[in-house]
Amino acid sequence: MQILAALRRRLPAAKRLEWYPPFRAMRVSVLELADDWRSVRVLLPLAPNRNPGGGMFGGAMACLADPIAALACNRVFPGNQVWTRSLALDFRHEGRSDLELRF
């Protein structure tokens, strides 16, 4: 437990977010993370997240969006329990490049 506490003190929040296991597996990088979490920008690269058709895998997009909103709301409204109750993505066309999420 002391190791985790030391890591929290030494590593910036953006780096800790990049090390979240699903994000690490998808090679997500944090471009911007405000101290109060009211502004978050993350990048999901296309290369490791392609579907068999060559486009961006929709599950990776959902996995990227899901924890960001909950974590940001948890920081903005401390003391409240926050979780994702419903998540819907509107696929207008196939993603053929890296995806940047802005929250």
PyMOL commands that set and color helices and strands:
alter all, ss='L'
color gray80, all
select helices_A, chain A and resi 2-10+13-18+21-26+47-49+58-76
alter helices_A, ss='H'
color red, helices_A
select strands_A, chain A and resi 29-33+40-44+99-102
alter strands_A, ss='S'
color yellow, strands_A
deselect
rebuild
show_as cartoon
